[in-house]
Amino acid sequence: MRSTYLKWPTREHIAVRQDVPVIEPPDAQPDEPRRSEPLLEAIAEVERHLAQGGWDQPTRLYALVHTADLIASEPALAQTLGLPATPAADALTPVEQDSMPTGTPLDEWLAEIGWPSEVAGCALSQEVLTLPPSVEADLPSGADAVAWAVSHPLRREVRMVVGVLRDGSRTATLRVRGIADQSDDVVSGADLVPLLTDALAATLVD
């Protein structure tokens, strides 16, 4: 049975590495799923907050709630968060949830999650390792994919922040960790990580 819960923000930062090898996403297609401005702004807020905490952070899950509803139901919290007294009607606020249980696969964890009706959407952040598609065939038979990716010279660290709404809007931001003195690269798109986005969207299905 899926659990339904809504919790208010926590500020703990636990340095847990999420070393999951994935392949770099393809370029976004012209016929992308629609992205709403409130969703883009909420995901940008999450990404900025995570960037301030640096790398090697745990997977994080957020409820996306209408800011006006949050102010009406939790005025003290809204004041603590510095929310405007009269937000835009469609503005969203990300609310961090409990951490993913240690040792639980992400897909199994998401399959157990459901949301109350007041939640307009949700977002998830996860740090992974990526490899160019050209080296995928080089994985030795029987080798541990994670260990192989960690030691590969072409590996790149990526933080994915994915967001979806009940109306079907979706977006993702990928921050690629810079090498040596290089700055991080950041790219956004509606369909950069479709499998993860679909899994997150499934948590909103009643």
Summary of the structure (lengths in Angstrom):
residues: 206
radius of gyration: 17.6
end to end distance: 12.1
largest distance: 58.8
contacts: 563
relative contact order: 0.23
helix: 28%
strand: 26%
